[in-house]
Structure formats: C-alpha cells, structure tokens
Amino acid sequence: MKLKYIAILITCLFSASMFSQSNLNNYKYVIVPKKYDFLKETDQYQLNSLTEFLFNKYGFIALMEGSDYPADVMKNRCLALKSNLIKDNSMFKTKLAVELKNCNDQVVYTSEIGESREKEYQRAYTEALRDAFKSIEALKYKYVPIANASVAVSQEVETKSEVSKEIETLRQEIENLKKEKEAVVERAEPKVEAVAQTPTPKVVAKDVTSTTTVTVKASPSGILYAQVIENGFQLVDSTPKVVYKIKKTSIPDMYLVDGRNATIYKKDNNWVLEYYDNDVLKQEVLNIKF
C-alpha cells in the first residue's frame, strides 16, 4: 500500500514539474527588479545583477527593470515574466526562493528554497540564490512561441483597411468641429466688447462659447496597464479592473475606444482620451503603461 502512495506522489511531482517547464517555455523574457523589498538599497550585495546573470545563464533573456526593452515586449508585456526573491526568515540560515509572475500578476513558478549558513551577508545571499537557481537549471528552459501569435498578426492586417476608413472619418469630423469653434469665437469677440460695461459681461461670453469649450483634465483612475487582446489592448487598473478596451488603427499611436465614440492618441508624450459630452469636446490625460 505504501509503495502505491509513493508511486502516486512521484507521478504528481513529475507532472507538476513538466507543467511548470511547459508553462515557462511560452515566456521569452524575465524582468529583474532593481531592488528587492527585503533590502534597503538598489542592487544591494549585487543580488539583482546576480539574478540577471543566472537567468541568462540558464537560457532566459533577462532584462533589468527600467532598461531599454526590445520592441516585441514593448508591444506585448505578456511575453515577459516579472521575477522576485522571497526571503524566509530563519535564525541560523539564509533562505531564498525565486518567484515568477505573469503580466496579470499571477504566480506561475516558485523555485525550491536555496539555503546558506554563511554569516556574512554578501556570501550568504549569493550562496542561497545560486542554490535556489539549481531547480531553475533543472527545468532546461527553452523559449517556445505561442502557436496562435502569427494568426493574431494576420487578423490585424486584414482589419487595417476598415479601421483606417473609420479613423479618417473621425479625424475629419474633429477638424470640422475645430473650425466651427474658431468661427464661433471670432463672432463672439464683438459681443463681449459690446457688453463690457454691463454688470454681467462674463455670463454673455460664457453662453456664446459653451457648446464648443474644450476641457483638459487628468484622469482620476491612476495608472492603467495595457494588456494585449485581439486587435488591440485592454487597459486595466491596479484592482485589476478593465477600464477601456482599445483597438489598433493604421495611424501610429492612435486607438479606437471599444463601445464609445472616443479615441485615445499620443500627444507630446502624453496619452489623451478625446470624446464629446453634450456637444462639448473633452480631453483627458491618461497614464498608460504599455
């Protein structure tokens, strides 16, 4: 009976190992933080640099947080895993485990715990980290692209012509509205001067231009994180909650907002949401992380 339980346990462990390896093989990059939470300084004891080195050594493409990322990971952050070190408090040993999370902040892999009995911090952290990476080395990682990635690209090409027509129409409408606004402002100027001596000159000016006022304000929703979906991205907040779904267009850095008569585009290094609210053209500056 004991032999039967042992056999089942070995089978489960083997299956879990194969699943972890297959799952990790679909990720191309690993992003290493500049500083770990349990330390006080950036790259203290060269632990972050050593983490980057070991990931590269065992087949991954490691990227230090904040460096110049490759073009493919800039377009699709889900190609990369985020790494972290988990420290297990112990009186006589330094214990570290390597944790990997996907773009949805879900843990997809945790290494075995590496240990060291060294008393000097530099040696202890280095030895424990190298010990933890033995289980990552055993995975024999090799990047395997997701099969349907090329299909998504071809679908995007097919829809470009239709989206470009819609964008061009929208841009023309916005241009016409700007011209109408300029015309209304020009007509309003003599009226403001004519009532300048009356008790309520400001009210008259406001009434003339209220239908074409453009307001710009920062978005209250905080940072929005872009996650790749078919034909575009979904923008989620930190909860995470989907705030917008946007579709790519043939115009660089311009997107259609799904379900709304609005666009999101890049202007002066800011992402701007533009839409009409009761015939008033409004703009909101969004903090989007692609």
C-alpha positions, 0 to 999 in steps of 0.5 A: 500500500505504501509503495502505491502512495509513493508511486502516486506522489512521484507521478504528481511531482513529475507532472507538476514539474513538466507543467511548470517547464511547459508553462515557462517555455511560452515566456521569452523574457524575465524582468529583474527588479532593481531592488528587492523589498527585503533590502534597503538599497538598489542592487544591494550585495549585487543580488539583482545583477546576480539574478540577471546573470543566472537567468541568462545563464540558464537560457532566459533573456533577462532584462533589468527593470527600467532598461531599454526593452526590445520592441516585441515586449514593448508591444506585448508585456505578456511575453515577459515574466516579472521575477522576485526573491522571497526571503524566509526568515530563519535564525541560523540560515539564509533562505531564498526562493525565486518567484515568477509572475505573469503580466496579470500578476499571477504566480506561475513558478516558485523555485525550491528554497536555496539555503546558506549558513554563511554569516556574512551577508554578501556570501550568504545571499549569493550562496542561497540564490545560486542554490535556489537557481539549481531547480531553475537549471533543472527545468532546461528552459527553452523559449517556445512561441505561442502557436496562435501569435502569427494568426493574431498578426494576420487578423490585424492586417486584414482589419487595417483597411476598415479601421483606417476608413473609420479613423479618417472619418473621425479625424475629419469630423474633429477638424470640422468641429475645430473650425466651427469653434474658431468661427464661433469665437471670432463672432463672439469677440464683438459681443463681449466688447459690446457688453463690457460695461454691463454688470454681467459681461462674463455670463454673455461670453460664457453662453456664446462659447459653451457648446464648443469649450474644450476641457483638459483634465487628468484622469482620476483612475491612476495608472492603467496597464495595457494588456494585449487582446485581439486587435488591440489592448485592454487597459486595466487598473491596479484592482485589476479592473478593465477600464477601456478596451482599445483597438489598433488603427493604421495611424501610429499611436492612435486607438479606437475606444471599444463601445464609445465614440472616443479615441485615445492618441499620443500627444507630446508624450502624453496619452489623451482620451478625446470624446464629446459630452453634450456637444462639448469636446473633452480631453483627458490625460491618461497614464498608460503603461504599455 
